[in-house]
Each structure stands twice: as C-alpha cells, then as structure tokens.
Amino acid sequence: MAYDIDVLITFAEKDNETGKKNEIGWISQFKKFLDLMLFQVLGEKTNIVVKSEYDDFTASSLDNAAVLVTILSKEFAQSGRCLDTVESYYKATGGSKIGRVFKVLKSPLTLQEQPPRLRDLLTYDMFQLDNETGQMREYTDFFSQEAEKQYWMKMVDLVYDIHETLIILKGQAKTEVKNIFKRRTIFLAETGHDLSIQRNIIRRELQRHGYVILPSQLLPNRAEEMERIVRKDLEEASLSIHLIGSAYGEIPEGSDRSSVDIQNKLAAEHTVIKRSRKEEFSRLIWIAPNLRNASDKQKTFIDSLRRDIEAQEGAEILQNPLEDFKNIMREELLSAQNKTVEQFTSGKTIYLVHDKVDHQQVLPLVDVIQKSGFSVVFPAFEGDLMEVRKKHIENLRNFDAAIIYKGKVNDQWVRMKVLDLLKAPGFGRNKPIRGKAIVSEASLDNYKNQNVTLISGDSNKSAESLKMFLQEFKP
C-alpha cells in the first residue's frame, strides 16, 4: 500500500522551543537526524511530517501516515490535543496487524505519568542518564560523548524498527527463494537501568541476524500480569538471555522480587518444562565484571545465582567482558543453527553458486536439481559486502554438494569460488563434500585440473549430465 506520509511526528509545541533566536529546536533536530538515517537504511527519501498540538490534521491524513512517532514529555502527556492525535491514529489504523506507533521519551516519565495508550509500547529514551547519581536531563549537545552512548544508540534502534515496519507496510519484505527454517525466537530478559544500553546493543545485533526477540513490548508493572506474559514468551523461545548488573531492577506491584529476578526464576522453571517435553531450550546468564556499586540486595541475588541449583537450571553463567560474552552467544546460536541445518538438509542440499547476472540462466538447473530430490540454497545478492560474504560462508558450512555456474562471469570469479570450496573446512564445516561441479554452456577446458566435475554444452546436454552427476549421491 502507498502512503502519503511515511513518518508522522507528533509533539507538544513547547518541546521544540529554545528561547534563543536562530537556534534549532529539539524536535527539528530530531526530525533532521531521523530523515538522514532513514535515507541511509532505506536507500530512498522518506516523507516525514511534524505535527504539533496546534496543527490541524484530518482523519484521512492520519490514515495515510505509515507510522506515528510520539515525542513523549510531561507537556505531551498533559496536552489534550496531543492525546487526541494519538487516539485518532489508533482508530484510523485499527485494522493493522503490526505496531505502527513508536514512543520516544524526550524527558523521564513514570509509567503512571504516560498516556495509557502508550504505556505498553517499547520506549526509546532520548534523555541523559547519570548512572552514579540517577539524575536525568534532556540532551542539548547532540554530539557529546554522552549523546553518542545513549541518544545515538537509541536513534539507531528507532530507525531500524521504523525501517522494518515501513518495509512490511509497503509490501517490500524480502522473500528468500526457499526458506525451510523457522526464524529462531530468543527471550532477551529486561534488565536494570544500568544495562539498558548493553541490552539494546545485543537486541539490535540479534534482530539484524534475523532472530525474533521477545518481549516485544514493555513488561507490565503488576507481577501477576508480568509473569503471564513472560511465561507466554518463554513458551515461544528456544533460548533466554539474562544480563545481570549492579542495579537490582524495578520491583513490580504484588512482589518482593525485582523483574530481573522474576524473569530468571521463570526461565529456570521453563527449562524443566521444556526438557520434560524433549524440546530445545537453553539459557545464558551474563554477570557484569564490575559490581562495585551493587546494592546488598543485588549482591544477595547474584550470590544465589551462583549457589542455587534451581536458579542455574539449564543455564551457562558467565562473568567476563561483554564482547567475550557476545562471542560465546554467537557460538551458541551458530551451534543450534548448524544442528537445525543438518536435521533438515543432511544428504540432500545443493549449493548453487552463481552471480546475480546469471540468476535467470540457472533457473532450469534448479528445476533439474529439485526434481532429482534435492533442495537448493542460493548465494545472497542483497545487503552490504559483509552480509553477502557471511551468507556465502554460512552456505559453505552446510551444503552437501556444490554446483558453480559459469555464465557471464570471468575465469577469475570461477577460480575464486572453487578455492572457497577447498577452504570450506576452515570456515567451520564438519562433514565431507559429496560432490563439486562446474556447469557452463561454454568450454570448460581451463578447469580440467581443479578436481571438480565439468558439465558443458547446450541446455539439454547439460541437464542430462547434471542428472548423472546428482545420481551419484542421490538421497
């Protein structure tokens, strides 16, 4: 569907005032940064419109806005006009199955101070937090070291999430030729305020690698409701990640435990349930190396994590630098991914290596391969150079046989791909390659010493030779 407005930003007029002549207001700066960063990730210009409480907007205009960004502050929460805009947008987009409202917190507000419509949304905190004093203030210098740690990281999170929503709404979601794997779901537990940045870094990294991250919304402040949602999310997940820092965390109503403590307890219980059903589930618990500012209550909680067998159920507990923990996390995910690949594709996967310019030419080969009882995996053609290379290495780890197609590419390109097949064990491959071939309508005399099967000739001749090649290791 086409939208007249990609992003509609709504705010209280006072939040864009500076009191100084010719100085750019906070909202105007935010709009400029958002515009620039969305252009970088989408590769095209977006139409971003700002609407203060005093701007007139028709219901049809709201319906034609893909997403709504609310700049939340005390002024916004107390403005009837701002709240009316939010309510009107929800009514205009009530049939949408995905979240289209984003909550940016310009200044600190408790959940009770926030409009009820917005309380359950994920929060993008755009104010400054002093971890030692707990004091919060708005940013005025957007290029300070403090802003780089908080404001810009949250801006990247927001831009990425808006980008994903726009892609879905505009029907441009990328579809793979054949995807037999369900995206893995990970429960990334909410943390104390001191680790919110670290949690967002991990969340963003996991999302960019295709993982579904839960919770998808802010957890409720009532213990009973929070536990219900956490249990539901854990049921969908195959891994939970818990980050433990100096802050004990918020204690929800109706409990004497922090939300961090409760999430860990429920994950431990869920491990037992999953194992009884012989379902996959594991936990990673990271404890920050520096806990000098931890309260006595937090120290007691951490000590119990280390001693309590039930709290450790199914968990790997690590207290090391965050980067080391992230490397271990990646290894855990890669190991699980390789198990899934082997389960579904062992003995029957052909990696059809070809360049984007030859994609139409390889489609007849795909038909022959699939009719012979094999599945086909393809190289990645979208994304930056590192993403494309990562997909290629992932394929090299998991295929059973490989076919390189030489169409419009040159000899050097083909030799590089043959060399990659030789280097596959070095990329973490742990099973033998059952067959390697080069297919081309042109002569392949230059590759006679490459230890690969050569299949050349017109399409009919190539198809018959390809069938014979596949017959040698047909599942």
C-alpha positions in Angstrom: 0.0 0.0 0.0 1.2 3.5 -0.8 1.2 6.1 1.9 1.3 9.9 1.5 3.3 10.2 4.7 6.0 7.7 5.8 6.5 9.1 9.3 4.3 11.4 11.2 5.9 13.0 14.3 3.6 14.4 16.8 4.7 16.6 19.7 3.9 19.3 22.2 4.8 22.8 20.9 6.8 23.7 24.0 9.2 20.8 23.4 10.5 22.5 20.2 11.0 25.9 21.9 14.6 27.0 22.6 14.2 30.6 24.0 17.1 31.6 21.8 16.9 33.3 18.4 18.0 31.2 15.3 18.6 28.1 17.5 17.2 24.8 16.1 14.6 23.2 18.4 14.8 19.7 19.8 12.0 18.3 17.6 13.5 20.0 14.5 16.9 18.4 15.3 15.2 15.0 15.8 13.4 15.2 12.5 16.6 16.1 10.7 18.5 13.2 12.2 15.7 10.7 11.6 15.3 11.9 7.9 19.1 11.4 7.3 19.3 8.0 8.9 16.2 6.6 7.3 17.6 7.6 3.9 20.8 5.7 4.7 19.0 2.4 5.6 16.1 2.6 3.1 18.2 4.0 0.2 15.4 6.4 -0.7 13.9 9.6 0.5 11.1 9.4 3.1 8.3 11.9 3.6 8.5 12.9 7.3 5.9 15.3 8.6 5.8 17.0 12.0 2.6 17.9 13.7 2.4 19.9 16.9 -0.8 20.1 19.1 -1.8 23.3 17.3 -1.6 21.9 13.7 -4.8 20.8 12.1 -4.9 17.3 10.7 -7.8 15.4 9.2 -8.6 11.8 9.9 -7.8 10.9 6.3 -4.3 12.4 6.7 -3.7 10.2 9.8 -4.9 7.2 7.8 -2.3 8.0 5.1 0.6 8.0 7.6 2.5 4.7 7.7 3.9 5.2 11.2 3.4 7.6 14.1 6.2 8.8 16.3 5.1 10.3 19.6 7.6 12.6 21.3 6.6 12.0 24.9 7.1 14.6 27.7 5.1 16.0 30.6 3.8 18.7 28.2 2.7 16.0 25.7 1.0 13.9 28.4 -0.9 16.9 29.6 -2.0 18.1 26.2 -5.5 17.1 25.2 -4.8 17.8 21.6 -1.7 15.6 21.6 -3.6 12.7 23.2 -6.5 13.2 20.7 -4.0 12.8 17.8 -2.8 9.5 19.3 -6.3 8.3 19.8 -7.4 9.3 16.3 -4.4 7.5 14.8 -5.2 4.3 16.6 -8.8 4.5 15.3 -7.6 5.2 11.8 -5.2 2.3 11.7 -7.2 -0.1 13.9 -7.1 -2.9 11.3 -3.3 -3.1 11.1 -1.7 -6.3 12.4 1.6 -4.7 13.2 2.7 -2.0 15.6 2.8 1.4 13.9 3.2 3.7 16.9 6.6 4.5 18.3 7.2 6.1 21.7 10.2 8.4 22.1 10.8 9.7 25.6 12.2 13.2 25.4 12.2 13.5 29.2 11.7 11.0 32.0 8.2 9.9 32.8 7.0 7.1 35.0 4.5 4.6 33.5 1.7 6.2 35.5 2.5 9.6 34.0 2.4 8.2 30.5 -0.8 8.1 28.5 -2.5 4.7 28.9 -2.5 4.1 25.1 1.3 4.3 25.1 2.4 2.6 28.3 2.9 -0.9 26.8 5.0 0.3 23.9 8.8 -0.2 23.7 10.5 3.0 24.9 13.3 4.9 23.1 14.8 7.0 25.9 16.3 10.2 24.4 17.4 11.8 27.6 20.6 11.8 29.5 21.1 9.4 32.5 23.8 9.7 35.1 24.4 6.1 36.3 26.1 7.3 39.5 23.5 9.9 40.7 20.5 8.6 38.8 19.9 12.2 37.6 18.2 12.6 34.2 18.2 15.6 31.9 17.4 16.4 28.3 20.2 16.5 25.7 21.2 19.9 24.3 24.6 18.8 22.9 23.8 16.0 20.4 27.4 15.3 19.6 28.9 14.9 23.1 30.3 11.6 24.3 27.2 11.1 26.5 25.0 11.6 23.5 27.0 9.1 21.5 26.4 6.4 24.2 22.7 7.0 24.7 20.9 9.3 22.2 22.5 7.9 19.0 22.2 4.3 20.0 18.5 4.8 20.7 18.2 6.7 17.4 19.7 3.7 15.6 17.3 1.4 17.3 14.3 3.6 16.4 15.4 3.9 12.8 15.9 0.2 12.4 12.5 -0.6 13.9 10.7 2.1 11.7 12.6 0.7 8.7 11.3 -2.8 9.4 7.7 -1.6 9.7 7.9 0.5 6.5 9.2 -2.5 4.6 6.3 -4.6 5.8 3.7 -1.9 5.2 4.9 -1.2 1.7 4.9 -4.9 0.8 8.7 -4.9 0.1 9.6 -7.6 2.6 12.4 -9.6 1.1 11.5 -13.2 0.5 14.0 -16.0 0.1 13.6 -18.4 -2.8 13.1 -21.3 -0.4 13.4 -21.0 3.4 12.8 -24.2 5.3 13.9 -22.8 8.6 11.7 -21.1 11.1 13.3 -17.9 12.5 14.6 -18.7 16.0 12.9 -16.8 18.8 15.0 -15.6 21.7 13.8 -14.2 25.1 16.1 -11.3 25.9 15.2 -10.5 29.5 14.6 -6.9 30.6 17.5 -5.6 32.8 18.2 -3.0 35.4 18.6 0.6 34.2 22.4 0.3 34.2 22.5 -2.3 31.4 19.8 -0.9 29.2 22.3 0.2 26.6 24.1 -3.2 26.6 20.7 -4.9 26.2 19.8 -2.7 23.2 23.1 -3.4 21.5 22.5 -7.2 21.8 18.9 -6.9 20.8 19.7 -4.9 17.7 22.5 -7.3 16.7 20.3 -10.3 17.1 17.4 -8.7 15.1 19.8 -7.9 12.3 20.7 -11.5 12.0 17.1 -12.5 11.6 16.1 -13.6 15.2 12.8 -12.8 16.7 13.3 -11.0 20.1 10.8 -11.2 23.0 9.4 -9.4 25.0 8.1 -7.3 22.1 6.6 -4.8 24.5 7.4 -3.2 27.9 6.6 -5.7 30.6 3.7 -4.7 32.9 4.3 -3.3 36.3 2.0 -5.8 38.1 3.7 -9.0 39.0 0.8 -11.4 38.0 0.4 -9.8 34.6 4.1 -9.7 34.0 4.6 -13.4 34.9 1.8 -14.3 32.5 3.4 -12.5 29.6 6.9 -13.8 30.4 5.7 -17.4 30.5 3.9 -17.0 27.2 7.1 -15.5 25.6 9.3 -18.2 27.0 7.0 -20.9 25.5 7.8 -19.5 22.1 11.6 -19.1 22.7 14.4 -21.7 22.4 17.0 -19.5 24.2 16.8 -17.0 27.0 19.5 -14.4 27.7 19.8 -12.6 31.1 22.1 -9.7 31.7 22.8 -9.0 35.4 24.4 -5.7 36.5 24.7 -3.6 39.6 21.1 -2.4 39.6 18.6 -4.8 41.3 15.8 -3.6 39.0 12.3 -2.5 39.4 10.1 -4.4 41.8 6.6 -4.9 40.3 3.4 -4.5 42.3 2.5 -7.6 44.2 6.0 -9.0 44.5 9.1 -8.6 46.7 11.4 -9.6 43.8 12.8 -7.5 41.0 11.6 -8.1 37.4 15.2 -9.3 36.6 14.9 -11.9 39.4 11.4 -13.0 38.4 12.4 -13.4 34.7 15.3 -15.6 35.7 13.2 -17.7 38.0 10.5 -18.3 35.4 13.2 -19.2 32.7 14.7 -21.8 35.1 11.2 -23.3 35.7 10.6 -23.3 31.9 13.8 -25.2 31.3 12.5 -28.1 33.3 9.1 -28.0 31.4 10.8 -27.9 28.0 13.2 -30.8 28.9 10.2 -32.9 30.1 8.8 -32.4 26.6 12.2 -33.1 25.0 12.1 -29.6 23.4 15.2 -27.4 22.9 15.7 -24.6 25.4 18.9 -23.2 26.9 19.9 -20.1 29.0 22.8 -17.7 29.0 23.3 -15.6 32.1 25.9 -12.8 32.0 27.1 -11.1 35.2 28.9 -7.8 34.7 32.5 -8.0 35.8 32.3 -4.7 37.7 29.8 -4.8 40.6 31.3 -2.2 42.9 28.1 -0.1 43.1 25.8 -3.1 43.6 23.3 -2.9 46.5 23.3 -5.5 49.2 20.1 -6.9 47.8 21.6 -7.2 44.3 24.7 -8.9 45.8 22.5 -11.4 47.6 20.6 -12.1 44.3 23.9 -12.7 42.4 25.3 -15.0 45.1 22.1 -17.0 44.9 22.5 -17.3 41.2 25.9 -18.8 41.7 24.9 -21.2 44.5 21.2 -22.1 43.8 21.0 -25.2 41.7 17.4 -24.4 40.7 18.3 -20.8 39.7 21.1 -22.3 37.5 18.8 -24.9 35.8 19.8 -25.3 32.2 22.0 -22.1 32.3 25.5 -21.2 31.5 26.7 -18.4 33.8 29.4 -16.2 32.7 31.2 -13.2 34.3 33.5 -11.8 31.6 33.8 -8.7 29.4 30.7 -8.1 27.3 32.4 -8.6 24.0 33.6 -12.1 25.2 30.0 -12.9 26.2 28.7 -11.8 22.8 31.2 -14.1 21.1 30.0 -17.1 23.3 26.4 -16.1 22.5 27.1 -16.2 18.7 28.8 -19.6 19.1 25.7 -20.9 21.0 23.4 -19.6 18.2 25.6 -20.9 15.4 25.8 -24.4 17.0 22.0 -24.5 17.2 21.7 -23.3 13.7 24.0 -25.9 12.4 22.0 -28.6 14.2 18.9 -27.4 12.5 20.5 -27.3 9.1 21.8 -30.8 9.5 18.4 -32.0 10.7 16.6 -30.7 7.6 19.2 -30.9 4.9 21.6 -33.7 5.6 22.4 -35.5 2.4 20.2 -33.5 0.1 21.3 -29.9 -0.2 22.9 -28.4 -3.3 24.6 -25.0 -3.1 24.1 -23.4 -6.5 26.9 -20.9 -6.7 26.3 -18.2 -9.3 26.4 -14.4 -9.8 23.4 -12.2 -9.8 23.7 -11.5 -13.6 23.2 -15.2 -14.3 20.2 -15.8 -12.0 17.7 -16.3 -14.8 20.0 -18.7 -16.6 20.3 -21.0 -13.6 16.6 -21.5 -13.1 16.4 -24.5 -15.5 19.2 -26.1 -13.4 17.1 -25.5 -10.2 14.3 -27.5 -11.8 16.5 -30.4 -12.6 18.1 -30.4 -9.1 14.7 -30.3 -7.3 13.2 -33.0 -9.5 16.2 -35.2 -8.6 15.2 -35.0 -4.9 17.5 -32.2 -3.7 16.8 -28.8 -2.1 18.7 -25.8 -3.4 20.4 -23.0 -1.5 21.5 -19.8 -3.2 24.0 -17.0 -2.6 22.8 -13.7 -1.1 22.6 -10.8 -3.6 21.1 -8.2 -1.2 22.8 -6.3 1.6 26.3 -4.9 2.0 29.5 -6.8 1.2 29.9 -8.2 4.7 26.4 -9.5 4.8 26.7 -11.2 1.4 30.0 -12.8 2.4 28.6 -14.0 5.7 25.7 -15.8 3.8 28.2 -17.4 1.4 30.3 -18.7 4.3 27.2 -20.0 6.1 26.2 -21.9 2.9 29.8 -23.3 2.6 29.4 -24.8 6.1 26.2 -26.7 5.4 25.8 -27.8 1.8 26.2 -31.4 0.7 27.3 -30.8 -2.9 28.1 -27.6 -4.8 27.5 -26.6 -8.4 29.2 -23.5 -9.7 27.5 -21.9 -12.7 29.7 -20.0 -15.2 27.7 -17.7 -17.4 28.7 -14.1 -17.9 31.4 -14.2 -15.2 35.1 -14.4 -15.9 37.6 -17.2 -15.2 38.9 -15.5 -12.1 35.5 -15.4 -10.5 35.1 -19.1 -11.0 38.5 -19.9 -9.6 37.7 -17.9 -6.5 34.6 -20.0 -5.9 36.4 -23.2 -6.5 39.0 -22.0 -4.0 36.2 -21.3 -1.5 35.0 -24.9 -1.8 38.6 -26.1 -0.9 38.7 -23.7 2.1 35.2 -24.8 3.4 36.6 -26.9 6.3 38.4 -23.8 7.5 35.0 -22.0 7.8 33.8 -24.5 10.3 32.4 -27.2 8.0 32.3 -30.6 9.8 31.0 -33.0 7.1 32.6 -34.1 3.8 31.6 -32.5 0.5 29.8 -35.2 -1.6 30.3 -33.6 -5.0 31.6 -30.5 -6.8 30.8 -29.4 -10.4 31.1 -26.5 -12.7 28.3 -26.0 -15.3 28.5 -23.9 -18.4 27.4 -23.7 -22.0 30.9 -22.6 -22.9 34.0 -24.8 -22.9 35.5 -25.7 -19.5 38.9 -26.9 -20.7 40.6 -24.3 -18.4 39.3 -26.2 -15.3 40.4 -29.8 -16.0 42.9 -29.8 -13.1 40.5 -28.3 -10.5 39.3 -31.7 -9.1 35.7 -30.9 -10.0 33.2 -32.5 -12.4 32.9 -30.4 -15.6 29.5 -30.2 -17.3 29.4 -28.2 -20.5 27.3 -28.0 -23.7 23.8 -26.7 -24.6 20.9 -26.7 -22.0 19.7 -30.2 -23.0 23.1 -31.8 -22.8 23.9 -30.0 -19.6 20.6 -31.2 -18.0 21.3 -34.8 -18.8 24.9 -34.6 -17.5 23.7 -32.9 -14.4 21.2 -35.7 -13.7 24.0 -38.2 -13.9 26.2 -36.1 -11.5 23.4 -35.9 -9.0 22.6 -39.6 -9.3 25.9 -40.5 -7.7 24.8 -39.3 -4.3 21.1 -39.1 -4.5 19.5 -39.3 -1.0 
